[in-house]
Amino acid sequence: MKAWYTAQELSLARLPDLPETVSAIIRRAKKAVWQFQNRAFGKGLEYHISSLPPPRKPRSRRRKTAPFWPTYR
């Protein structure tokens, strides 16, 4: 398994906790200060897999709302 991935590879993987576009992934990487290195060949950066956000727990389908109490006048 690889340890370093480009922003394009991450966008093509369509991971649920990451943006879909390359530019959005780069912006998130800069904001969250992900560990990176220069690519061995060509331009660009590679991001280490340990820098990616951990997967979130799936959300419940039911919204938690306050109970409805009718008011009578």
C-alpha positions in Angstrom: 0.0 0.0 0.0 1.2 3.5 -0.9 1.9 6.0 1.9 2.1 9.2 -0.3 -0.7 10.4 -2.6 -1.1 13.4 -4.9 -4.1 15.7 -4.6 -5.4 14.3 -8.0 -5.2 10.7 -6.7 -7.1 11.7 -3.6 -9.8 13.5 -5.6 -10.2 10.4 -7.9 -10.5 8.2 -4.8 -13.7 10.1 -3.8 -13.2 9.6 -0.1 -16.2 10.6 1.9 -14.4 13.1 4.2 -12.4 14.9 1.5 -13.5 17.5 -1.1 -14.0 16.3 -4.7 -11.8 18.8 -6.6 -8.0 18.9 -6.7 -7.9 22.6 -5.7 -10.2 22.1 -2.7 -8.0 19.2 -1.5 -4.9 21.5 -1.8 -6.7 24.2 0.2 -7.7 21.8 2.9 -4.1 20.4 3.1 -2.7 23.9 3.5 -5.2 24.8 6.1 -4.8 21.6 8.1 -1.0 21.5 7.7 -0.9 18.0 6.2 2.6 16.4 6.0 3.8 16.6 2.4 6.8 16.0 0.2 7.8 17.0 -3.4 6.9 14.4 -6.0 9.8 12.3 -7.2 9.0 13.0 -10.9 7.3 16.1 -12.2 5.7 19.0 -10.4 3.4 19.0 -7.4 3.2 17.6 -3.9 2.4 14.3 -2.3 0.5 14.0 1.0 1.1 11.4 3.6 -1.8 9.1 4.4 -1.4 9.7 8.1 -2.2 13.4 7.5 -5.6 12.7 6.1 -8.6 13.2 8.4 -9.9 10.1 10.1 -13.2 8.7 8.7 -16.2 10.1 10.5 -19.0 7.9 11.9 -22.0 7.8 9.6 -24.7 10.3 10.6 -28.1 9.1 11.9 -30.8 9.4 9.3 -33.2 10.8 11.9 -32.8 14.4 12.9 -32.8 15.0 16.6 -35.3 17.7 17.3 -36.8 19.2 20.4 -40.1 17.5 21.4 -43.2 19.3 20.2 -45.4 20.5 23.0 -48.6 22.3 21.8 -49.6 25.4 23.6 -53.2 26.0 24.3 -54.7 29.4 25.1 
